[in-house]
């Protein structure tokens, strides 16, 4: 498994199928890999639905934030700039000259910062994020850090809990790989302190997707992010904070369609 060593972190990433493994009708030639960067606290399980949709036509790469999943850190605190430098180190180790970044929540902020600093980034897709950490509800962030079904209430609608109970049970098990409390607290602190004060500098194509009923960060904040970006495009998804899981078919159609363009 690829691991990148940094002074106070070991960063894990996983590489899926490349476009060369897909049929000629499916592959997107010379597109560059699609790299997924996740929400605070959560491990790579959150991208299971998108990874499967992207791998084949594109090369899919999933990386865990320091301290989440298989990535490690000894640092007690860090900021989004540090996490963006982590991501840049992963991209350099992978060797791709141009990439598409897909981020959720904190991971979206990391992707924005990486795009500002790196010439490797070709496009961005953002799920459930904002220009500033101030837009996130502190109480809801605290709920997300708990365990059990109640901690997933901000993520999924009641209807999803009822009709997709087996998925919810699976997510609860996968959360064993999530960041320990101290690291998650540091990740949330980095999210809360973030402010993208020069969005006009990010001129690359960006798709901003947001759950219509997201209680963690309101949809209006996602729309404001898209409006602030010179080439931002906004899409509302049915669902709450993890709308890309709850409405994965809709989210995947938007994601793959955007990448194909």
Secondary structure, 3 states (H helix, E strand, C coil): CEEEEECCEEEEEEECCCHHHCCCCCCCCCCCEEEEECCCCCCHHHHHHHHHHHECCECEEEECCCCCCCCEECCCCCCHHHHHHHHHHHHHHHCCCCEEEEEECHHHHHHHHHHHHCCCEEEEEEECCCCEHHHECHHHHHHHCCCCHHHHCCCCCHHHHHHCHHHHHHHHHHHHHCCCHHHHHHHHHHHHHCECCCHHHCCCCEEEEEECCCCCECHHHHHHHHHHCCCEEEEEECCCCCHHHHCHHHHHHHHHHHHHC
